Amino acid sequence: MNAILMMQTATVLFAIAAIGGAAMAVIRFSGKPRPPTWLAMVHGLIAAAALTLLVYAYFAAGLPGLAAAALVLFVIAAIGGAVLNLAYHWQQLPLPKWLVLVHAAVAVVGFLLLLGAVIGTPALTAG
């Protein structure tokens, strides 16, 4: 598997994870303290699969600069997600809205950088 295909696959997986993340944010900002556990687990599992693929691509094939920057942001977002899950969700505490927003913002910027790398990679546009 080459880096381009791995980046494309990670982009699709992150997009799917983002749908779940948006649903969880709506749930939290609608007044509920936490989203359903199953939704948080599916979101985290898909995002972790995408992150793992991106890490593998970085070490095995190399990534363009934008994708490497996205990788750093996704690692930061993953740390935030782990804190949300372990320190709040599993303790049955309301998720802090500010941390939900920071987690989402970092992940969205990472996604946009990764998308820019996928769209801007010459091998993809060469046909």
N, C-alpha and C positions, 0 to 999 in steps of 0.2 A: 504494500500500500504506500503510495507516495504522499508527500506533505500536502499537496493540493486536495487530494481526496479526503485526507484526514481533516483538513480545515473545513471543507464543505460539510462533512458529516458532523463535526463538532458544532458548526453553525446551525444545522437543522436541529440537533439535540438541544442546544441552548435556546433556540426559538420555542421548542416544545416546553422546555422548563420555564421559560418566561411566561407562557400562557398560564401555567399553574401558579407561578409567582404572582401574576396580576390578579388571579382569582383569590389567592390568599390575602393580598393587600386589600382587595375590596371587602372581604370578610372582616378583616381587622378594623378597617376604617368605617365599617357599617355599625360598629359598636360591640361586636363579639370579641372576647379577649384573645381567642386563638382560632386558627382554622382547624378543620378536622385533621387528626393525626395521619390518616391515610394519604391525604393530599400533600401534607408536608413531606412525608416519606417518599412519595412518587416524585415530587419536585426535586428533592435532594438527590435521589438516585439517578435521575436523568441528567441533572446538572453535573453530578460527580462523574458519570460516564463520559460526558463531553469534556470535562476538565482533564480526566485521565487520558483521553485520546489526544488532547492538545499537548499535554506534557510529553507523551510518547513521541508525538510528531516533532516537538522541539528537540528532544535528545537523539532521536533516530534519523531524522531527515533534515532538521533545521526549519526555522520559520522565518518569514519576512518580518521586518521590524514592527509593523503594525500588529501582526498576530502575536509576536513576542510580548508587546506591551499589553495586548488584550489578555494574554496568559497571566501576567502579573496582576492585573485587575481582577481576573476571575479567581485567583488564589485569595486575594483580599476579600472578595465577596463570599467565597466559600468559608473563610474564617468567620465572617459575620453571620452567615447562615448557621454554622455550627454553634455559635454562641446563642443565637435565637432559639435553636432547637434544644440544646442541652441545658442552658441556664434558665430558660423561660418556659418553653413548650412542655418539656418533660417534667418540669417542676409545677405544672398547672398554674403558672403565673401569666398575667396578660403580657403580650409581646409589646415592648416599648415601640411606640409609633416612630420615634426618631431613628431607632436602629433599623426598623423595617425600611424606612425611606433611604437611609444611607446604604444599606445592603442592596436595595433595588437600583439606586443611582449608580453605584460602582459597577454592578452587573450590566446595566444598560450601556454605560460608556464602553465597557469591555466588549459587549456584543457589537456595538457600532464599529469599534476598531477592527474586530475580527471580520465583520461583514465587509469593511473597506479593504481589508487584506485579501479576502476571497474575490471580491469584484475587481480589484486592481492588480491581481497576479497575472503577468503576461501570458503564462501558459494556459490560463483559462480563457483568455480572450482571443487566442491565436486560432481557435477553431479546432 
